[in-house]
Amino acid sequence: MLRRIDHKLMGRGKHDWLDSHFHFSFAEYCNPENVQFGALRVLNDDMVKAGEGFGLHPHRNMEIISYVISGELTHKDTMGNAQTLRRGEAQYMSAGTGVAHSEMNMGDSPLRFLQIWIIPDQTGYKPNYGDYKFEFEDRRDRWLAIASCADNAKSAAPIRIHQDINLYASIITRGGAIDFAIERGRQAYLVLIEGEARITGALSGERVTLGERDAAEIADESIAIEALSEAHALIIEMKKP
């Protein structure tokens, strides 16, 4: 199965300081037929004006990953962590029994980042935080492992979360191609962050073209991604419900 998600049909929250595209029901966007994809509960593509951001607010029992596309993201939390991240870098917070944090744009230019929430395999974990300053070119024409299940000994991903998922990012050179294997009984959510790409299902032969901010749901088959321009992609692979 391969299904294209047009970003123009996604939920949208637009304010003076924030422009958000909601892949799933969130805030003012409420669609009972589009609440989550497996354990993936929230995927917001946020553009934040300079000097603005999300002030201190609480979370519980959620695995949260922020992936910076452009600009600067400054994180602070009640565990005492403070860090600023830039393009291609990521942070992780396991909210567990409860934690509060802020995510601000303290830079001089707009901040764009993906806010990803994953439902944990159980509640009540001890809160935890980590950030990783990946080299941007380390994902050039290959999948860079960003996050994986804490129990996955085979993964090289530095971020370990409490759920059976694998998160990767790639920059595919224009005219290049890259494959991604999805085993039967598993599924993946692909986001084309930047650029344009053609996705082909290995078994079904289905083919879709994605532009910036578009997404695709894939299940039970591997895919090939052909970059029609330089393409920046993120994929979240997981077990099917």
Secondary structure, 3 states (H helix, E strand, C coil): CEEEECHHHCEEEECCCEEEEECCCECCECCCCCCCECCEEEEEEEEECCCCEEEEEEECCCEEEEEEEECCEEEEECCCCEEEECCCCEEEEECCCCEEEEEECCCCCCEEEEEEEECCCCCCCCCEEEEECCCHHHHECCCEEEEEECCCCCCCCCEEECCCEEEEEEEECCCCEEEECCCCCEEEEEEEEECCEEEEECCCCCEEEECCCCEEEEECCCEEEEECCCEEEEEEEEECC
